[in-house]
């Protein structure tokens, strides 16, 4: 089967409202993130997120209907046919249209996103992979900036995201040609206004 990275997933400057609607349900959100990482079947996704296969299969079909994933192969299994999918879209929380989405939905999507990031960090710490490489990076920076500083900071994060996606595409091309194991890398970029309590405390 082709690798998930055969499709170049690029960031758009506009929010994909179809994608937002597709991810309104937690199971669809989790399924899409898994299918961004690798090819998988609804049964495999269900096992990973701990949900009934029938329910996940329904949400996977919804993701396909919304054009967020595509069927790339099937395999006979125990008298049935297992379907395998990969993502064609990835969610990025950027763009001016984001603020037009109902706040309750925005909060739900961001909450799901942070829960996934927290799971990765927790499991990486438990398995020892977080500190496995001496050149790993982790930083937490609190700053006081003016309006221009805020704008410039957000631009730097978006530039970094674009560059990381370019690196991912280049790596995918090399991995297809070279006999080299893939390194599972997780990167989280966030920039947000701190709560007033943290500012008052000097943060």
PESULWO-V628958 format. One record per pair of residues at least 24 apart in sequence whose C-alpha atoms are under 6 Angstrom apart, sorted by the first residue. I is the first residue (numbers start at 0). J is the second residue. Records with the same first field share a line. If there is no record, write none. Layout:
I: J ; J
This chain:
3: 37 ; 38 ; 85
12: 94
13: 94
14: 94 ; 96 ; 97
27: 58
34: 85 ; 86
35: 86
38: 84 ; 85
39: 83 ; 84
40: 82 ; 83
141: 202
